[in-house]
Amino acid sequence: MNLQTLFQDFNPSKFVVHTCLLIFTILLALKLDNSITWSYWAVFAPIWVWKHLVVFGASVGTYIWWQYPHFRLEGEAYIHYKAMLISLAIHLILLMFELLVCDQLTTGRHLWILVFIPLIFISIVSIAICIWSVKHDRSYELELFCAVNILQFIFLALKLDDFINWSWEVVFVPLWILMCLSLVEVNIQQRRTSFNSAMAYTFTVCPILVFQVLLTNKLDDGLALQYIVVVSPLFVSFATLIIMSFSSKGGNK
């Protein structure tokens, strides 16, 4: 293996995000199983690390932008800077949502629909951001995820507040639809791209679908499985995404 080529294509941001999400998923499952007695604030520590790195990176970028004006003369410098500020704003609002979730899980003093307001706001704004990103050839994975899941976020908040008495199977209908579309995309990938890319996409999507089935059965029917077992398919997805980060060509795109 050519290590120089490997690290030339390495995307550190995706590696950090997916690693933090993997650790957070493990800690949350252990917390729900009562296998650890940590507070939710400690369980969310990997998420805090991710957000702090975003803020630090944006702070350094802003300092360089204002301290060295000659960088602004580069072709797409303003687009790069705007993209960084947009990403920072999205992450700060997402951080607000995560802080509210921790407080709600700890104290239970809020309505879930109020907790989800920052996330729903991000989902609405992300539609415009996705359009802007396409026009300027920017990456928009996080924004796209939020935009396509807006209805799912609303259903989750209403269900957690008992405003609707639907089964979890029905609550997850938007996610079922999204997963079905993703499975169709797997077949398209297999026909249009390399075998390795198609396999990576398959190992990302299919475990998420298995996780969704296990979670629905546990919440609706009391499936006798610990949460660490329920979320175990996600380990495959995150591991695949972490491996893919070594061939994602990092950069400001």
C-alpha positions in Angstrom: 0.0 0.0 0.0 1.3 3.5 -0.9 1.1 5.4 2.4 1.8 8.7 0.6 -1.2 8.3 -1.7 -3.3 7.0 1.2 -2.8 10.1 3.3 -3.1 12.4 0.3 -6.6 11.2 -0.1 -7.3 11.3 3.6 -10.2 13.4 4.8 -9.5 14.3 8.5 -12.9 16.0 9.0 -14.9 12.9 8.0 -12.6 10.7 10.0 -13.1 12.7 13.2 -16.8 13.1 12.7 -17.5 9.4 12.1 -15.1 8.3 14.9 -16.8 10.6 17.4 -20.2 9.4 16.3 -19.1 5.7 16.7 -17.8 6.4 20.3 -20.9 8.3 21.1 -23.2 5.5 19.9 -21.4 3.0 22.0 -21.5 5.2 25.1 -25.2 6.0 24.7 -26.1 2.3 24.2 -24.2 1.4 27.4 -25.9 4.2 29.2 -29.3 3.1 28.1 -28.4 -0.5 29.2 -27.3 0.9 32.6 -23.9 -0.7 32.0 -22.3 2.7 32.8 -23.4 5.3 35.4 -22.0 8.3 33.6 -24.1 11.4 33.2 -25.5 12.2 29.8 -23.1 15.2 29.7 -20.2 12.7 29.8 -21.8 10.4 27.3 -22.1 13.3 24.9 -18.3 14.1 25.3 -17.4 12.7 21.8 -20.0 15.1 20.3 -18.5 18.0 22.3 -15.0 17.1 20.9 -16.4 17.3 17.4 -18.0 20.7 17.9 -15.0 22.1 19.7 -12.8 21.1 16.8 -15.2 22.9 14.4 -15.1 26.1 16.4 -11.3 25.9 16.7 -10.9 25.4 13.0 -13.2 28.2 12.1 -11.5 30.5 14.6 -8.1 29.8 13.0 -9.5 30.2 9.5 -11.1 33.6 10.5 -7.8 34.7 12.1 -5.8 33.9 8.9 -8.5 35.5 6.7 -8.3 38.9 8.5 -4.6 38.7 9.4 -3.3 37.9 5.9 -5.5 39.9 3.3 -3.5 38.5 0.3 -5.3 35.2 0.8 -8.5 36.9 -0.2 -7.1 37.5 -3.7 -7.2 33.8 -4.5 -9.9 32.7 -7.0 -12.5 31.1 -4.7 -11.3 32.5 -1.4 -14.6 34.3 -0.6 -16.6 31.1 -1.4 -14.3 29.1 0.8 -14.7 31.6 3.7 -18.5 31.7 3.3 -18.7 27.9 3.3 -16.7 27.8 6.5 -19.0 30.4 8.2 -22.1 28.5 7.0 -20.7 25.3 8.4 -19.8 27.0 11.7 -23.3 28.4 12.0 -24.9 25.0 11.3 -22.7 23.3 13.9 -23.4 25.9 16.6 -27.1 25.5 16.1 -26.7 21.7 16.2 -24.7 22.2 19.4 -27.6 24.1 20.9 -29.9 21.2 20.1 -27.5 18.7 21.7 -27.2 20.8 24.9 -31.0 20.9 25.1 -31.2 17.1 24.6 -28.7 16.6 27.4 -30.6 18.9 29.7 -33.9 17.2 28.8 -32.5 13.7 29.4 -31.1 14.9 32.8 -33.9 17.0 34.1 -37.0 16.3 31.9 -38.1 19.9 32.3 -38.7 20.7 28.6 -41.1 19.6 25.9 -39.3 17.6 23.3 -40.9 19.7 20.5 -39.1 22.7 22.0 -35.8 20.7 22.2 -36.1 19.8 18.5 -36.7 23.4 17.4 -33.0 24.1 16.6 -32.8 20.8 14.6 -36.0 21.6 12.7 -34.7 25.1 12.0 -31.4 23.6 10.6 -33.4 21.2 8.4 -35.4 24.1 6.8 -32.3 26.3 6.3 -30.3 23.3 5.0 -32.5 23.2 1.9 -31.3 26.6 0.8 -27.7 25.7 1.8 -27.8 22.6 -0.3 -28.9 24.6 -3.3 -26.1 27.1 -2.7 -23.6 24.3 -2.2 -24.5 22.7 -5.5 -24.1 26.0 -7.3 -20.6 26.5 -5.9 -19.5 22.9 -5.9 -19.3 22.5 -2.1 -19.8 19.4 0.0 -23.1 19.3 1.9 -23.5 15.9 3.5 -24.6 17.2 6.9 -27.0 19.7 5.4 -28.5 17.1 3.1 -29.0 14.7 6.0 -30.9 17.4 8.0 -33.0 18.5 5.0 -34.3 15.1 4.1 -35.1 14.2 7.7 -37.1 17.2 8.7 -40.4 15.2 8.8 -38.7 12.5 10.8 -37.5 15.0 13.4 -41.0 16.4 13.8 -42.5 12.9 14.2 -39.9 12.0 16.8 -40.6 15.2 18.9 -44.3 14.6 18.8 -44.0 11.0 19.7 -41.6 11.7 22.7 -44.1 14.3 24.0 -47.0 11.8 23.6 -48.8 14.2 21.2 -49.3 11.2 18.9 -49.9 7.6 19.9 -48.6 6.0 16.8 -46.4 2.9 17.0 -42.7 3.5 16.5 -43.0 1.6 13.2 -45.3 4.3 11.9 -43.2 7.2 13.4 -40.2 5.9 11.5 -42.1 5.9 8.1 -40.0 8.9 6.7 -36.9 7.0 7.6 -38.2 3.7 6.0 -38.9 5.7 2.8 -35.4 7.2 2.9 -33.8 3.8 3.4 -35.7 2.3 0.5 -34.5 5.1 -1.7 -31.0 4.4 -0.4 -31.2 0.8 -1.3 -32.3 1.8 -4.8 -29.2 4.0 -4.9 -27.1 0.9 -4.0 -28.2 -0.8 -7.2 -27.5 2.3 -9.2 -24.0 2.5 -7.6 -23.3 -1.1 -8.5 -24.1 -0.4 -12.2 -22.4 3.0 -12.6 -19.4 2.9 -10.3 -16.6 0.6 -9.3 -17.2 -2.5 -7.3 -15.4 -1.1 -4.2 -17.6 2.0 -4.1 -20.7 -0.1 -4.5 -19.7 -2.4 -1.7 -18.8 0.5 0.6 -22.2 2.0 0.0 -23.9 -1.3 0.7 -22.0 -1.8 4.0 -23.1 1.7 5.0 -26.8 1.5 4.1 -27.8 -2.1 4.9 -26.6 -2.1 8.5 -28.6 1.1 9.1 -31.7 -0.7 7.9 -31.0 -3.7 10.2 -30.5 -1.3 13.1 -33.8 0.4 12.3 -35.7 -2.9 12.3 -34.1 -3.9 15.6 -34.8 -0.6 17.3 -38.4 -0.5 16.1 -39.0 -4.1 17.4 -37.4 -3.2 20.8 -39.4 0.0 21.2 -42.8 -1.4 20.1 -42.6 -5.1 21.1 -40.0 -5.0 23.9 -37.5 -7.1 22.0 -35.3 -8.8 24.6 -32.0 -7.4 23.4 -29.7 -4.9 25.0 -29.3 -1.5 23.3 -25.6 -2.3 22.6 -26.8 -5.3 20.5 -29.5 -3.2 18.8 -26.9 -0.5 17.7 -24.2 -3.1 16.8 -25.1 -2.9 13.0 -24.2 0.8 13.1 -20.7 -0.2 14.0 -20.3 -1.7 10.6 -21.6 1.5 9.0 -19.3 3.7 11.0 -16.3 1.4 10.4 -17.0 1.6 6.7 -17.3 5.4 6.7 -14.1 5.7 8.7 -12.3 3.5 6.2 -13.8 5.5 3.3 -12.4 8.7 4.9 -9.0 7.6 3.8 -10.1 7.9 0.2 -12.3 11.0 0.4 -9.7 13.6 -0.6 -9.8 16.1 2.2 -9.9 19.8 1.6 -12.3 22.7 1.6 -14.8 21.1 -0.7 
